[in-house]
Structure formats: structure tokens, C-alpha cells
Amino acid sequence: MHLLFLCTGNSCRSQMAEGWARQLAGGWLQIQSAGIEAHGKNRLAIAAMQHAGIDISGQESTRLTPEILGWADYVVTVCGHADDHCPALPPGIRKEHWPLADPARATGSEAEVMAVFYESRDEIERRVAGLVARLQSEMR
């Protein structure tokens, strides 16, 4: 099965979701993330995931292409903009939407901003774990 996480810029939420899915699913699920645009990787998202023991620094910030979309069996949009601007999916591709707040918009001290990234990371972990469990039970 091919799982695609889609965000606006593929810099933060979708990157963290890809990292969690790779960690939690093992090898039975192929995972990718992309954005409606490619904004580059967010250093705070990388740091938040590193704090949880997951290295996402080698992942790329990728712009969604028809090939990536055609590759996917299941698409998860992780922000409203990506959900609103997601192209029409080919028949048979399943989709769900997670309305996640953008931690990159957090303001305050460095500690306050990092706290928002940690909170986002943990919410994404819970959602990814639930999705992986559902998909795994469907495959049995």
C-alpha cells in the first residue's frame, strides 16, 4: 500500500507525518509526503522529531506531481489549504483530512514556539498510529 501525506508546502506537518509513518508502519507500507508547493524543510520540525528519536532531515520537500498522486492508494491532507486545493483523485484512491494547525505560525519565545512544535508532533503521532492500525487491520 502507498500512503501519501499532503500539505501546503511539505515543510512541516506532512514531513512529521511521513517520519512517524515510516517509524510506526515498518516495511509493509510505502510512505511519501508532498506539498501543493515545496517550501523546503522546517528546521524546527526536524528538531522536534529528533527530540522524539526520529530523523527526518533526509526527507525532501517535494511538490505534488501527477506521478506522485497516481502512485498513492491513500491520501491524507494535513491542512485545510491542501484539502481545498487537492487535485481530483484518480478512481480508487482513498482520502481523509486532518485539520492540523500549522506550528510554523507559532509566535513567542523560542521555548514557546518549540512547545507548539512538540504538541503538533505528538498529535500527528497519535493520528498516524491510529491510521496505521486501521490500515493494517483492513489488510488482514
TORBAZA-906560 format. One record per atom (N, C-alpha, C): z, y, x; residue number from 1; residue in three letters; atom name. Coordinates in pm, whole numbers, always signed. Example, Ala and Ser with C-alpha at 12.3 -4.5 7.8 and 13.67 -1.06 7.14 Angstrom:
<rokes>
+--------+--------+--------+-----+------+------+
:     up :  north :   east : pos : code : site :
+--------+--------+--------+-----+------+------+
:   +780 :   -569 :  +1319 :   1 :  ALA :    N :
:   +780 :   -450 :  +1230 :   1 :  ALA :   CA :
:   +780 :   -330 :  +1320 :   1 :  ALA :    C :
:   +708 :   -225 :  +1285 :   2 :  SER :    N :
:   +714 :   -106 :  +1367 :   2 :  SER :   CA :
:   +787 :     +3 :  +1290 :   2 :  SER :    C :
+--------+--------+--------+-----+------+------+
</rokes>
This chain:
<rokes>
+--------+--------+--------+-----+------+------+
:     up :  north :   east : pos : code : site :
+--------+--------+--------+-----+------+------+
:     +0 :   -117 :    +84 :   1 :  MET :    N :
:     +0 :     +0 :     +0 :   1 :  MET :   CA :
:     +0 :   +124 :    +89 :   1 :  MET :    C :
:    -71 :   +226 :    +44 :   2 :  HIS :    N :
:    -83 :   +353 :   +117 :   2 :  HIS :   CA :
:    -15 :   +464 :    +39 :   2 :  HIS :    C :
:    +85 :   +525 :   +101 :   3 :  LEU :    N :
:   +165 :   +630 :    +37 :   3 :  LEU :   CA :
:   +139 :   +763 :   +106 :   3 :  LEU :    C :
:   +106 :   +864 :    +24 :   4 :  LEU :    N :
:    +76 :   +997 :    +76 :   4 :  LEU :   CA :
:   +174 :  +1098 :    +19 :   4 :  LEU :    C :
:   +239 :  +1175 :   +107 :   5 :  PHE :    N :
:   +323 :  +1286 :    +66 :   5 :  PHE :   CA :
:   +242 :  +1414 :    +83 :   5 :  PHE :    C :
:   +236 :  +1494 :    -23 :   6 :  LEU :    N :
:   +152 :  +1614 :    -23 :   6 :  LEU :   CA :
:   +236 :  +1737 :    -48 :   6 :  LEU :    C :
:   +217 :  +1839 :    +37 :   7 :  CYS :    N :
:   +291 :  +1965 :    +28 :   7 :  CYS :   CA :
:   +191 :  +2080 :    +46 :   7 :  CYS :    C :
:   +241 :  +2201 :    +40 :   8 :  THR :    N :
:   +153 :  +2317 :    +59 :   8 :  THR :   CA :
:    +99 :  +2321 :   +201 :   8 :  THR :    C :
:   +188 :  +2320 :   +301 :   9 :  GLY :    N :
:   +145 :  +2340 :   +439 :   9 :  GLY :   CA :
:   +167 :  +2223 :   +532 :   9 :  GLY :    C :
:   +222 :  +2114 :   +483 :  10 :  ASN :    N :
:   +251 :  +1995 :   +564 :  10 :  ASN :   CA :
:   +328 :  +2031 :   +690 :  10 :  ASN :    C :
:   +431 :  +2115 :   +671 :  11 :  SER :    N :
:   +511 :  +2154 :   +787 :  11 :  SER :   CA :
:   +657 :  +2112 :   +776 :  11 :  SER :    C :
:   +704 :  +2085 :   +655 :  12 :  CYS :    N :
:   +848 :  +2068 :   +638 :  12 :  CYS :   CA :
:   +882 :  +1951 :   +545 :  12 :  CYS :    C :
:   +876 :  +1972 :   +414 :  13 :  ARG :    N :
:   +919 :  +1871 :   +318 :  13 :  ARG :   CA :
:   +837 :  +1743 :   +327 :  13 :  ARG :    C :
:   +707 :  +1754 :   +331 :  14 :  SER :    N :
:   +623 :  +1634 :   +339 :  14 :  SER :   CA :
:   +640 :  +1564 :   +474 :  14 :  SER :    C :
:   +664 :  +1641 :   +579 :  15 :  GLN :    N :
:   +688 :  +1583 :   +711 :  15 :  GLN :   CA :
:   +819 :  +1503 :   +710 :  15 :  GLN :    C :
:   +924 :  +1560 :   +649 :  16 :  MET :    N :
:  +1050 :  +1487 :   +642 :  16 :  MET :   CA :
:  +1036 :  +1363 :   +556 :  16 :  MET :    C :
:   +963 :  +1373 :   +445 :  17 :  ALA :    N :
:   +941 :  +1257 :   +359 :  17 :  ALA :   CA :
:   +866 :  +1147 :   +433 :  17 :  ALA :    C :
:   +765 :  +1184 :   +510 :  18 :  GLU :    N :
:   +691 :  +1085 :   +589 :  18 :  GLU :   CA :
:   +785 :  +1017 :   +688 :  18 :  GLU :    C :
:   +868 :  +1094 :   +756 :  19 :  GLY :    N :
:   +961 :  +1037 :   +852 :  19 :  GLY :   CA :
:  +1059 :   +941 :   +788 :  19 :  GLY :    C :
:  +1116 :   +980 :   +673 :  20 :  TRP :    N :
:  +1209 :   +890 :   +603 :  20 :  TRP :   CA :
:  +1139 :   +764 :   +556 :  20 :  TRP :    C :
:  +1019 :   +778 :   +501 :  21 :  ALA :    N :
:   +947 :   +660 :   +451 :  21 :  ALA :   CA :
:   +917 :   +563 :   +564 :  21 :  ALA :    C :
:   +876 :   +614 :   +678 :  22 :  ARG :    N :
:   +850 :   +526 :   +794 :  22 :  ARG :   CA :
:   +977 :   +453 :   +835 :  22 :  ARG :    C :
:  +1089 :   +523 :   +831 :  23 :  GLN :    N :
:  +1218 :   +464 :   +870 :  23 :  GLN :   CA :
:  +1264 :   +360 :   +768 :  23 :  GLN :    C :
:  +1252 :   +391 :   +640 :  24 :  LEU :    N :
:  +1310 :   +308 :   +535 :  24 :  LEU :   CA :
:  +1221 :   +193 :   +488 :  24 :  LEU :    C :
:  +1090 :   +207 :   +503 :  25 :  ALA :    N :
:   +999 :   +106 :   +448 :  25 :  ALA :   CA :
:   +964 :     -4 :   +546 :  25 :  ALA :    C :
:   +979 :    +21 :   +672 :  26 :  GLY :    N :
:   +935 :    -80 :   +767 :  26 :  GLY :   CA :
:   +783 :    -83 :   +769 :  26 :  GLY :    C :
:   +726 :   -200 :   +797 :  27 :  GLY :    N :
:   +582 :   -208 :   +814 :  27 :  GLY :   CA :
:   +499 :   -239 :   +691 :  27 :  GLY :    C :
:   +561 :   -271 :   +579 :  28 :  TRP :    N :
:   +483 :   -314 :   +463 :  28 :  TRP :   CA :
:   +414 :   -198 :   +391 :  28 :  TRP :    C :
:   +451 :    -75 :   +424 :  29 :  LEU :    N :
:   +397 :    +43 :   +357 :  29 :  LEU :   CA :
:   +333 :   +132 :   +461 :  29 :  LEU :    C :
:   +209 :   +173 :   +438 :  30 :  GLN :    N :
:   +144 :   +268 :   +528 :  30 :  GLN :   CA :
:   +166 :   +407 :   +472 :  30 :  GLN :    C :
:   +207 :   +500 :   +558 :  31 :  ILE :    N :
:   +253 :   +631 :   +514 :  31 :  ILE :   CA :
:   +181 :   +741 :   +589 :  31 :  ILE :    C :
:   +152 :   +848 :   +515 :  32 :  GLN :    N :
:    +89 :   +965 :   +572 :  32 :  GLN :   CA :
:   +137 :  +1086 :   +494 :  32 :  GLN :    C :
:   +128 :  +1203 :   +555 :  33 :  SER :    N :
:   +153 :  +1327 :   +483 :  33 :  SER :   CA :
:    +39 :  +1422 :   +512 :  33 :  SER :    C :
:    +20 :  +1516 :   +420 :  34 :  ALA :    N :
:    -85 :  +1616 :   +436 :  34 :  ALA :   CA :
:    -46 :  +1739 :   +355 :  34 :  ALA :    C :
:   -120 :  +1846 :   +375 :  35 :  GLY :    N :
:    -97 :  +1968 :   +301 :  35 :  GLY :   CA :
:   -224 :  +2022 :   +242 :  35 :  GLY :    C :
:   -209 :  +2103 :   +139 :  36 :  ILE :    N :
:   -324 :  +2174 :    +85 :  36 :  ILE :   CA :
:   -384 :  +2259 :   +197 :  36 :  ILE :    C :
:   -295 :  +2307 :   +285 :  37 :  GLU :    N :
:   -331 :  +2376 :   +409 :  37 :  GLU :   CA :
:   -249 :  +2309 :   +520 :  37 :  GLU :    C :
:   -279 :  +2341 :   +645 :  38 :  ALA :    N :
:   -197 :  +2290 :   +756 :  38 :  ALA :   CA :
:   -132 :  +2408 :   +825 :  38 :  ALA :    C :
:     +0 :  +2419 :   +816 :  39 :  HIS :    N :
:    +74 :  +2532 :   +872 :  39 :  HIS :   CA :
:   +139 :  +2502 :  +1005 :  39 :  HIS :    C :
:   +122 :  +2382 :  +1058 :  40 :  GLY :    N :
:   +191 :  +2344 :  +1181 :  40 :  GLY :   CA :
:   +328 :  +2288 :  +1150 :  40 :  GLY :    C :
:   +391 :  +2230 :  +1249 :  41 :  LYS :    N :
:   +521 :  +2165 :  +1228 :  41 :  LYS :   CA :
:   +634 :  +2267 :  +1233 :  41 :  LYS :    C :
:   +735 :  +2246 :  +1149 :  42 :  ASN :    N :
:   +851 :  +2335 :  +1144 :  42 :  ASN :   CA :
:   +958 :  +2280 :  +1238 :  42 :  ASN :    C :
:   +997 :  +2361 :  +1337 :  43 :  ARG :    N :
:  +1094 :  +2317 :  +1437 :  43 :  ARG :   CA :
:  +1230 :  +2284 :  +1376 :  43 :  ARG :    C :
:  +1268 :  +2351 :  +1268 :  44 :  LEU :    N :
:  +1397 :  +2323 :  +1206 :  44 :  LEU :   CA :
:  +1394 :  +2191 :  +1128 :  44 :  LEU :    C :
:  +1279 :  +2159 :  +1069 :  45 :  ALA :    N :
:  +1265 :  +2028 :  +1004 :  45 :  ALA :   CA :
:  +1275 :  +1917 :  +1108 :  45 :  ALA :    C :
:  +1211 :  +1938 :  +1222 :  46 :  ILE :    N :
:  +1218 :  +1840 :  +1331 :  46 :  ILE :   CA :
:  +1363 :  +1825 :  +1377 :  46 :  ILE :    C :
:  +1434 :  +1937 :  +1393 :  47 :  ALA :    N :
:  +1574 :  +1933 :  +1437 :  47 :  ALA :   CA :
:  +1663 :  +1863 :  +1335 :  47 :  ALA :    C :
:  +1643 :  +1893 :  +1206 :  48 :  ALA :    N :
:  +1725 :  +1831 :  +1101 :  48 :  ALA :   CA :
:  +1705 :  +1680 :  +1099 :  48 :  ALA :    C :
:  +1581 :  +1636 :  +1115 :  49 :  MET :    N :
:  +1554 :  +1492 :  +1116 :  49 :  MET :   CA :
:  +1609 :  +1428 :  +1243 :  49 :  MET :    C :
:  +1596 :  +1497 :  +1355 :  50 :  GLN :    N :
:  +1651 :  +1446 :  +1482 :  50 :  GLN :   CA :
:  +1802 :  +1426 :  +1469 :  50 :  GLN :    C :
:  +1868 :  +1516 :  +1400 :  51 :  HIS :    N :
:  +2012 :  +1508 :  +1377 :  51 :  HIS :   CA :
:  +2047 :  +1381 :  +1300 :  51 :  HIS :    C :
:  +1953 :  +1330 :  +1219 :  52 :  ALA :    N :
:  +1972 :  +1205 :  +1145 :  52 :  ALA :   CA :
:  +1919 :  +1085 :  +1222 :  52 :  ALA :    C :
:  +1873 :  +1107 :  +1344 :  53 :  GLY :    N :
:  +1825 :   +997 :  +1428 :  53 :  GLY :   CA :
:  +1679 :   +960 :  +1408 :  53 :  GLY :    C :
:  +1602 :  +1049 :  +1346 :  54 :  ILE :    N :
:  +1460 :  +1021 :  +1320 :  54 :  ILE :   CA :
:  +1376 :  +1127 :  +1390 :  54 :  ILE :    C :
:  +1283 :  +1082 :  +1474 :  55 :  ASP :    N :
:  +1197 :  +1173 :  +1549 :  55 :  ASP :   CA :
:  +1064 :  +1189 :  +1475 :  55 :  ASP :    C :
:  +1041 :  +1308 :  +1421 :  56 :  ILE :    N :
:   +913 :  +1336 :  +1354 :  56 :  ILE :   CA :
:   +827 :  +1430 :  +1437 :  56 :  ILE :    C :
:   +867 :  +1456 :  +1561 :  57 :  SER :    N :
:   +796 :  +1552 :  +1644 :  57 :  SER :   CA :
:   +653 :  +1508 :  +1676 :  57 :  SER :    C :
:   +625 :  +1379 :  +1670 :  58 :  GLY :    N :
:   +491 :  +1330 :  +1699 :  58 :  GLY :   CA :
:   +398 :  +1329 :  +1579 :  58 :  GLY :    C :
:   +450 :  +1358 :  +1462 :  59 :  GLN :    N :
:   +366 :  +1364 :  +1343 :  59 :  GLN :   CA :
:   +280 :  +1491 :  +1350 :  59 :  GLN :    C :
:   +164 :  +1486 :  +1288 :  60 :  GLU :    N :
:    +74 :  +1600 :  +1288 :  60 :  GLU :   CA :
:    +80 :  +1674 :  +1155 :  60 :  GLU :    C :
:    +57 :  +1804 :  +1159 :  61 :  SER :    N :
:    +41 :  +1884 :  +1038 :  61 :  SER :   CA :
:   -106 :  +1876 :  +1001 :  61 :  SER :    C :
:   -134 :  +1806 :   +892 :  62 :  THR :    N :
:   -270 :  +1769 :   +856 :  62 :  THR :   CA :
:   -311 :  +1834 :   +724 :  62 :  THR :    C :
:   -433 :  +1881 :   +718 :  63 :  ARG :    N :
:   -488 :  +1935 :   +594 :  63 :  ARG :   CA :
:   -548 :  +1820 :   +513 :  63 :  ARG :    C :
:   -524 :  +1822 :   +383 :  64 :  LEU :    N :
:   -576 :  +1719 :   +294 :  64 :  LEU :   CA :
:   -728 :  +1718 :   +296 :  64 :  LEU :    C :
:   -784 :  +1600 :   +311 :  65 :  THR :    N :
:   -929 :  +1582 :   +306 :  65 :  THR :   CA :
:   -962 :  +1479 :   +198 :  65 :  THR :    C :
:  -1087 :  +1474 :   +155 :  66 :  PRO :    N :
:  -1125 :  +1370 :    +58 :  66 :  PRO :   CA :
:  -1100 :  +1229 :   +112 :  66 :  PRO :    C :
:  -1113 :  +1211 :   +244 :  67 :  GLU :    N :
:  -1089 :  +1079 :   +304 :  67 :  GLU :   CA :
:   -942 :  +1039 :   +292 :  67 :  GLU :    C :
:   -853 :  +1134 :   +321 :  68 :  ILE :    N :
:   -709 :  +1104 :   +310 :  68 :  ILE :   CA :
:   -675 :  +1073 :   +165 :  68 :  ILE :    C :
:   -728 :  +1152 :    +73 :  69 :  LEU :    N :
:   -700 :  +1130 :    -69 :  69 :  LEU :   CA :
:   -753 :   +995 :   -114 :  69 :  LEU :    C :
:   -871 :   +959 :    -67 :  70 :  GLY :    N :
:   -929 :   +829 :   -103 :  70 :  GLY :   CA :
:   -854 :   +712 :    -43 :  70 :  GLY :    C :
:   -784 :   +735 :    +67 :  71 :  TRP :    N :
:   -705 :   +632 :   +135 :  71 :  TRP :   CA :
:   -582 :   +597 :    +53 :  71 :  TRP :    C :
:   -527 :   +695 :    -21 :  72 :  ALA :    N :
:   -396 :   +680 :    -86 :  72 :  ALA :   CA :
:   -402 :   +591 :   -210 :  72 :  ALA :    C :
:   -295 :   +513 :   -227 :  73 :  ASP :    N :
:   -271 :   +439 :   -351 :  73 :  ASP :   CA :
:   -170 :   +512 :   -438 :  73 :  ASP :    C :
:    -83 :   +589 :   -371 :  74 :  TYR :    N :
:    +28 :   +657 :   -440 :  74 :  TYR :   CA :
:    +46 :   +793 :   -373 :  74 :  TYR :    C :
:    +48 :   +898 :   -454 :  75 :  VAL :    N :
:    +64 :  +1034 :   -402 :  75 :  VAL :   CA :
:   +192 :  +1094 :   -459 :  75 :  VAL :    C :
:   +272 :  +1152 :   -370 :  76 :  VAL :    N :
:   +392 :  +1224 :   -412 :  76 :  VAL :   CA :
:   +375 :  +1369 :   -369 :  76 :  VAL :    C :
:   +371 :  +1460 :   -468 :  77 :  THR :    N :
:   +370 :  +1602 :   -436 :  77 :  THR :   CA :
:   +515 :  +1646 :   -425 :  77 :  THR :    C :
:   +546 :  +1722 :   -321 :  78 :  VAL :    N :
:   +685 :  +1759 :   -295 :  78 :  VAL :   CA :
:   +713 :  +1907 :   -316 :  78 :  VAL :    C :
:   +617 :  +1978 :   -375 :  79 :  CYS :    N :
:   +638 :  +2119 :   -411 :  79 :  CYS :   CA :
:   +545 :  +2155 :   -525 :  79 :  CYS :    C :
:   +583 :  +2258 :   -599 :  80 :  GLY :    N :
:   +506 :  +2298 :   -716 :  80 :  GLY :   CA :
:   +365 :  +2343 :   -683 :  80 :  GLY :    C :
:   +347 :  +2415 :   -573 :  81 :  HIS :    N :
:   +215 :  +2463 :   -535 :  81 :  HIS :   CA :
:   +121 :  +2345 :   -509 :  81 :  HIS :    C :
:   +168 :  +2245 :   -436 :  82 :  ALA :    N :
:    +85 :  +2127 :   -408 :  82 :  ALA :   CA :
:    +55 :  +2052 :   -537 :  82 :  ALA :    C :
:   +153 :  +2043 :   -627 :  83 :  ASP :    N :
:   +131 :  +1976 :   -755 :  83 :  ASP :   CA :
:    +26 :  +2049 :   -836 :  83 :  ASP :    C :
:    +35 :  +2182 :   -839 :  84 :  ASP :    N :
:    -61 :  +2262 :   -915 :  84 :  ASP :   CA :
:   -201 :  +2259 :   -854 :  84 :  ASP :    C :
:   -210 :  +2245 :   -722 :  85 :  HIS :    N :
:   -340 :  +2252 :   -654 :  85 :  HIS :   CA :
:   -390 :  +2117 :   -602 :  85 :  HIS :    C :
:   -321 :  +2011 :   -641 :  86 :  CYS :    N :
:   -366 :  +1878 :   -601 :  86 :  CYS :   CA :
:   -502 :  +1852 :   -665 :  86 :  CYS :    C :
:   -600 :  +1811 :   -586 :  87 :  PRO :    N :
:   -731 :  +1781 :   -645 :  87 :  PRO :   CA :
:   -720 :  +1664 :   -742 :  87 :  PRO :    C :
:   -821 :  +1651 :   -824 :  88 :  ALA :    N :
:   -827 :  +1537 :   -916 :  88 :  ALA :   CA :
:   -821 :  +1409 :   -833 :  88 :  ALA :    C :
:   -735 :  +1318 :   -875 :  89 :  LEU :    N :
:   -719 :  +1193 :   -801 :  89 :  LEU :   CA :
:   -822 :  +1091 :   -848 :  89 :  LEU :    C :
:   -874 :  +1014 :   -754 :  90 :  PRO :    N :
:   -964 :   +906 :   -793 :  90 :  PRO :   CA :
:   -892 :   +808 :   -886 :  90 :  PRO :    C :
:   -967 :   +737 :   -969 :  91 :  PRO :    N :
:   -904 :   +639 :  -1061 :  91 :  PRO :   CA :
:   -820 :   +538 :   -985 :  91 :  PRO :    C :
:   -706 :   +504 :  -1045 :  92 :  GLY :    N :
:   -619 :   +402 :   -987 :  92 :  GLY :   CA :
:   -511 :   +454 :   -896 :  92 :  GLY :    C :
:   -519 :   +580 :   -855 :  93 :  ILE :    N :
:   -416 :   +637 :   -768 :  93 :  ILE :   CA :
:   -301 :   +686 :   -856 :  93 :  ILE :    C :
:   -182 :   +641 :   -824 :  94 :  ARG :    N :
:    -63 :   +684 :   -897 :  94 :  ARG :   CA :
:     -7 :   +809 :   -832 :  94 :  ARG :    C :
:    +60 :   +892 :   -914 :  95 :  LYS :    N :
:   +114 :  +1018 :   -863 :  95 :  LYS :   CA :
:   +246 :  +1048 :   -930 :  95 :  LYS :    C :
:   +337 :  +1106 :   -849 :  96 :  GLU :    N :
:   +460 :  +1161 :   -905 :  96 :  GLU :   CA :
:   +489 :  +1291 :   -833 :  96 :  GLU :    C :
:   +571 :  +1374 :   -898 :  97 :  HIS :    N :
:   +603 :  +1506 :   -844 :  97 :  HIS :   CA :
:   +753 :  +1520 :   -822 :  97 :  HIS :    C :
:   +789 :  +1569 :   -703 :  98 :  TRP :    N :
:   +928 :  +1601 :   -670 :  98 :  TRP :   CA :
:   +936 :  +1752 :   -651 :  98 :  TRP :    C :
:  +1001 :  +1825 :   -740 :  99 :  PRO :    N :
:  +1009 :  +1971 :   -727 :  99 :  PRO :   CA :
:  +1116 :  +2013 :   -626 :  99 :  PRO :    C :
:  +1087 :  +1997 :   -499 : 100 :  LEU :    N :
:  +1183 :  +2026 :   -393 : 100 :  LEU :   CA :
:  +1177 :  +2173 :   -351 : 100 :  LEU :    C :
:  +1292 :  +2234 :   -336 : 101 :  ALA :    N :
:  +1299 :  +2371 :   -285 : 101 :  ALA :   CA :
:  +1253 :  +2372 :   -139 : 101 :  ALA :    C :
:  +1196 :  +2483 :    -96 : 102 :  ASP :    N :
:  +1144 :  +2495 :    +40 : 102 :  ASP :   CA :
:  +1254 :  +2545 :   +134 : 102 :  ASP :    C :
:  +1304 :  +2458 :   +223 : 103 :  PRO :    N :
:  +1409 :  +2502 :   +315 : 103 :  PRO :   CA :
:  +1360 :  +2609 :   +413 : 103 :  PRO :    C :
:  +1229 :  +2617 :   +435 : 104 :  ALA :    N :
:  +1175 :  +2718 :   +528 : 104 :  ALA :   CA :
:  +1195 :  +2859 :   +474 : 104 :  ALA :    C :
:  +1228 :  +2872 :   +348 : 105 :  ARG :    N :
:  +1252 :  +3004 :   +289 : 105 :  ARG :   CA :
:  +1400 :  +3044 :   +295 : 105 :  ARG :    C :
:  +1482 :  +2958 :   +352 : 106 :  ALA :    N :
:  +1626 :  +2987 :   +360 : 106 :  ALA :   CA :
:  +1650 :  +3110 :   +447 : 106 :  ALA :    C :
:  +1753 :  +3186 :   +409 : 107 :  THR :    N :
:  +1791 :  +3303 :   +487 : 107 :  THR :   CA :
:  +1939 :  +3293 :   +520 : 107 :  THR :    C :
:  +1981 :  +3375 :   +613 : 108 :  GLY :    N :
:  +2121 :  +3377 :   +654 : 108 :  GLY :   CA :
:  +2133 :  +3351 :   +802 : 108 :  GLY :    C :
:  +2253 :  +3316 :   +842 : 109 :  SER :    N :
:  +2277 :  +3285 :   +982 : 109 :  SER :   CA :
:  +2206 :  +3154 :  +1018 : 109 :  SER :    C :
:  +2198 :  +3128 :  +1146 : 110 :  GLU :    N :
:  +2134 :  +3003 :  +1191 : 110 :  GLU :   CA :
:  +2204 :  +2881 :  +1131 : 110 :  GLU :    C :
:  +2336 :  +2886 :  +1125 : 111 :  ALA :    N :
:  +2413 :  +2775 :  +1067 : 111 :  ALA :   CA :
:  +2385 :  +2760 :   +919 : 111 :  ALA :    C :
:  +2373 :  +2872 :   +847 : 112 :  GLU :    N :
:  +2345 :  +2867 :   +703 : 112 :  GLU :   CA :
:  +2205 :  +2811 :   +677 : 112 :  GLU :    C :
:  +2109 :  +2854 :   +757 : 113 :  VAL :    N :
:  +1971 :  +2805 :   +741 : 113 :  VAL :   CA :
:  +1966 :  +2655 :   +772 : 113 :  VAL :    C :
:  +2032 :  +2612 :   +879 : 114 :  MET :    N :
:  +2033 :  +2469 :   +913 : 114 :  MET :   CA :
:  +2101 :  +2388 :   +803 : 114 :  MET :    C :
:  +2205 :  +2442 :   +741 : 115 :  ALA :    N :
:  +2271 :  +2372 :   +631 : 115 :  ALA :   CA :
:  +2172 :  +2347 :   +517 : 115 :  ALA :    C :
:  +2084 :  +2442 :   +490 : 116 :  VAL :    N :
:  +1981 :  +2424 :   +387 : 116 :  VAL :   CA :
:  +1884 :  +2314 :   +428 : 116 :  VAL :    C :
:  +1846 :  +2311 :   +554 : 117 :  PHE :    N :
:  +1756 :  +2205 :   +603 : 117 :  PHE :   CA :
:  +1822 :  +2068 :   +592 : 117 :  PHE :    C :
:  +1951 :  +2059 :   +627 : 118 :  TYR :    N :
:  +2021 :  +1931 :   +616 : 118 :  TYR :   CA :
:  +2030 :  +1886 :   +470 : 118 :  TYR :    C :
:  +2057 :  +1980 :   +381 : 119 :  GLU :    N :
:  +2064 :  +1947 :   +239 : 119 :  GLU :   CA :
:  +1928 :  +1897 :   +188 : 119 :  GLU :    C :
:  +1822 :  +1965 :   +228 : 120 :  SER :    N :
:  +1687 :  +1923 :   +189 : 120 :  SER :   CA :
:  +1655 :  +1785 :   +246 : 120 :  SER :    C :
:  +1687 :  +1766 :   +373 : 121 :  ARG :    N :
:  +1664 :  +1637 :   +438 : 121 :  ARG :   CA :
:  +1734 :  +1524 :   +363 : 121 :  ARG :    C :
:  +1858 :  +1547 :   +323 : 122 :  ASP :    N :
:  +1935 :  +1444 :   +254 : 122 :  ASP :   CA :
:  +1881 :  +1416 :   +114 : 122 :  ASP :    C :
:  +1836 :  +1521 :    +44 : 123 :  GLU :    N :
:  +1775 :  +1499 :    -88 : 123 :  GLU :   CA :
:  +1645 :  +1420 :    -75 : 123 :  GLU :    C :
:  +1567 :  +1454 :    +25 : 124 :  ILE :    N :
:  +1441 :  +1382 :    +48 : 124 :  ILE :   CA :
:  +1471 :  +1236 :    +82 : 124 :  ILE :    C :
:  +1573 :  +1211 :   +163 : 125 :  GLU :    N :
:  +1610 :  +1072 :   +194 : 125 :  GLU :   CA :
:  +1642 :   +994 :    +67 : 125 :  GLU :    C :
:  +1723 :  +1052 :    -22 : 126 :  ARG :    N :
:  +1758 :   +983 :   -147 : 126 :  ARG :   CA :
:  +1634 :   +953 :   -230 : 126 :  ARG :    C :
:  +1546 :  +1050 :   -242 : 127 :  ARG :    N :
:  +1425 :  +1030 :   -323 : 127 :  ARG :   CA :
:  +1333 :   +925 :   -261 : 127 :  ARG :    C :
:  +1315 :   +932 :   -129 : 128 :  VAL :    N :
:  +1228 :   +835 :    -60 : 128 :  VAL :   CA :
:  +1288 :   +695 :    -72 : 128 :  VAL :    C :
:  +1418 :   +682 :    -53 : 129 :  ALA :    N :
:  +1481 :   +550 :    -64 : 129 :  ALA :   CA :
:  +1460 :   +491 :   -204 : 129 :  ALA :    C :
:  +1474 :   +574 :   -306 : 130 :  GLY :    N :
:  +1451 :   +527 :   -442 : 130 :  GLY :   CA :
:  +1307 :   +486 :   -465 : 130 :  GLY :    C :
:  +1213 :   +565 :   -414 : 131 :  LEU :    N :
:  +1071 :   +532 :   -429 : 131 :  LEU :   CA :
:  +1036 :   +404 :   -355 : 131 :  LEU :    C :
:  +1082 :   +390 :   -233 : 132 :  VAL :    N :
:  +1054 :   +270 :   -154 : 132 :  VAL :   CA :
:  +1109 :   +146 :   -226 : 132 :  VAL :    C :
:  +1229 :   +155 :   -280 : 133 :  ALA :    N :
:  +1288 :    +42 :   -352 : 133 :  ALA :   CA :
:  +1206 :     +8 :   -475 : 133 :  ALA :    C :
:  +1162 :   +110 :   -551 : 134 :  ARG :    N :
:  +1080 :    +84 :   -670 : 134 :  ARG :   CA :
:   +947 :    +18 :   -633 : 134 :  ARG :    C :
:   +881 :    +72 :   -532 : 135 :  LEU :    N :
:   +751 :    +17 :   -492 : 135 :  LEU :   CA :
:   +766 :   -126 :   -440 : 135 :  LEU :    C :
:   +873 :   -150 :   -365 : 136 :  GLN :    N :
:   +896 :   -284 :   -312 : 136 :  GLN :   CA :
:   +922 :   -383 :   -425 : 136 :  GLN :    C :
:   +998 :   -344 :   -527 : 137 :  SER :    N :
:  +1024 :   -435 :   -638 : 137 :  SER :   CA :
:   +899 :   -461 :   -721 : 137 :  SER :    C :
:   +809 :   -363 :   -728 : 138 :  GLU :    N :
:   +683 :   -382 :   -800 : 138 :  GLU :   CA :
:   +593 :   -483 :   -730 : 138 :  GLU :    C :
:   +604 :   -490 :   -598 : 139 :  MET :    N :
:   +517 :   -577 :   -521 : 139 :  MET :   CA :
:   +562 :   -723 :   -525 : 139 :  MET :    C :
:   +683 :   -747 :   -573 : 140 :  ARG :    N :
:   +734 :   -885 :   -577 : 140 :  ARG :   CA :
:   +672 :   -963 :   -689 : 140 :  ARG :    C :
+--------+--------+--------+-----+------+------+
</rokes>
